[in-house]
Amino acid sequence: MSTRWYPIYQRGNPQLRVFLPNFWMKLIRPTEEQPPNVVTFSVSMEMTKYDVRSYLEKIYKLPVVDVRTRIALGETKKDQTYGYITKKDDVKLAYVTLPREESFVFPDFFSEKAERQAKEEKSLDESKAGFRRFLDRNKKRPGTPGWFSI
């Protein structure tokens, strides 16, 4: 399927025509727990399960056992002030089943970010403990009001 228009006649022989599909596929992280051989894609609304299968087999040379598709409805929301209703676009999801011996694990791109966040939380806890020790040490000091307690 292509909606791009190309000239009917080109000078020269052979006439080169390139037809590009308007299809797209996006690998998405599954929301529910799935078997290791099932991969979830967000695909163009015009794609059928046969298009998804041929796309993956021909372009990426993936062995595909089964393809299931569903349309996830977009979120509807009513504006509190003016009362009009907005709706996000619907999304077609394709669940591709690979052979049993194949497995897919979604890559963890942000593992160092989680480690950095854990270090920041640790340093924050240490600074809170140090401040608490400071307050306990200075609580009984003569001449200070009693507002130092937590």
C-alpha positions in Angstrom: 0.0 0.0 0.0 1.5 3.4 -1.0 0.0 6.8 -1.3 3.1 8.5 -2.7 2.6 9.6 -6.3 5.3 8.9 -8.9 5.5 10.2 -12.5 4.0 7.8 -15.0 6.9 8.2 -17.5 10.6 8.8 -16.8 13.1 9.5 -19.5 15.6 6.7 -19.9 15.4 2.9 -19.8 14.7 1.1 -17.5 12.2 3.2 -15.7 13.0 3.1 -12.0 10.1 3.3 -9.6 10.4 2.9 -5.9 7.2 2.3 -3.9 7.6 2.8 -0.2 4.9 1.6 2.2 3.3 4.0 4.7 3.6 1.3 7.4 5.5 1.7 10.6 6.1 -0.5 13.6 7.3 0.5 17.1 8.6 -2.0 19.7 6.9 -1.2 23.0 7.4 -2.5 26.5 4.6 -4.9 27.5 2.3 -3.7 30.3 1.5 -7.2 31.5 3.8 -10.2 32.1 4.3 -12.2 28.8 6.0 -15.4 27.8 9.6 -14.8 26.7 8.8 -15.6 23.0 6.1 -12.9 22.7 7.0 -9.4 21.4 4.6 -6.4 21.5 4.6 -3.8 18.7 2.6 -0.6 18.1 1.8 -0.7 14.4 0.1 1.5 11.9 -3.7 1.3 11.9 -3.8 0.2 8.3 -1.6 -2.9 8.9 -3.2 -6.3 9.1 -1.7 -9.3 10.9 -0.5 -10.6 7.5 1.3 -7.3 6.8 3.0 -7.5 10.2 4.1 -11.1 9.6 5.5 -10.4 6.1 7.1 -7.2 7.3 9.1 -9.0 10.0 9.9 -12.1 7.9 11.0 -10.2 4.8 12.8 -7.2 6.2 14.2 -8.5 9.6 14.2 -12.2 8.7 12.5 -13.1 12.0 10.7 -16.5 12.2 7.1 -15.7 13.2 4.8 -18.3 14.5 1.6 -16.3 15.2 0.5 -12.6 15.1 -2.5 -11.3 17.1 -3.7 -7.7 16.8 -6.0 -5.5 18.8 -7.0 -1.9 18.8 -6.5 -0.1 22.1 -8.9 2.8 22.5 -7.5 6.2 23.2 -8.1 7.9 26.5 -11.1 10.2 26.7 -11.1 13.2 28.9 -13.7 15.9 29.7 -12.4 19.4 30.3 -13.4 20.6 33.7 -13.7 24.3 32.8 -15.5 24.3 29.4 -17.0 20.8 29.3 -15.7 19.7 25.9 -14.5 16.1 25.5 -11.1 15.3 24.1 -9.9 11.8 22.9 -6.4 10.6 22.2 -5.8 8.6 19.0 -6.5 4.8 19.0 -3.5 2.5 18.8 -3.2 -0.8 17.1 -1.1 -3.3 19.0 0.4 -6.5 17.5 1.5 -9.4 19.7 4.0 -11.4 17.7 4.8 -15.0 18.8 8.3 -16.3 18.0 9.2 -20.0 18.0 9.6 -21.6 21.5 13.4 -21.7 21.3 13.6 -17.9 20.5 13.2 -15.5 23.4 13.1 -11.7 23.6 14.0 -9.6 26.6 13.2 -5.9 26.4 16.5 -4.0 26.6 17.2 -2.0 29.8 18.5 1.3 28.5 18.3 3.2 31.8 20.1 0.8 34.2 22.8 3.4 35.1 20.0 6.0 35.8 18.5 3.6 38.4 22.0 3.1 39.9 22.6 6.8 40.1 19.1 7.4 41.7 20.0 4.7 44.3 23.2 6.5 45.1 21.4 9.8 45.4 18.8 8.3 47.8 21.7 6.8 49.9 23.4 10.2 50.1 20.1 11.8 51.1 19.5 9.3 53.8 23.1 9.9 55.1 22.6 13.6 55.2 19.2 13.2 57.0 20.9 11.0 59.6 23.7 13.5 60.1 21.2 16.3 60.6 19.3 14.2 63.1 22.6 13.6 65.0 23.3 17.3 65.0 19.8 18.1 66.4 20.2 15.4 69.1 23.6 16.7 70.0 22.4 20.4 70.4 19.0 19.7 72.0 20.3 20.0 75.6 22.6 22.9 75.0 22.0 25.7 77.5 20.5 28.9 76.1 18.7 27.3 73.1 14.9 27.2 72.9 13.2 23.8 72.7 12.2 24.2 69.0 15.1 22.0 67.9 13.1 18.8 68.4 11.7 17.0 65.3 
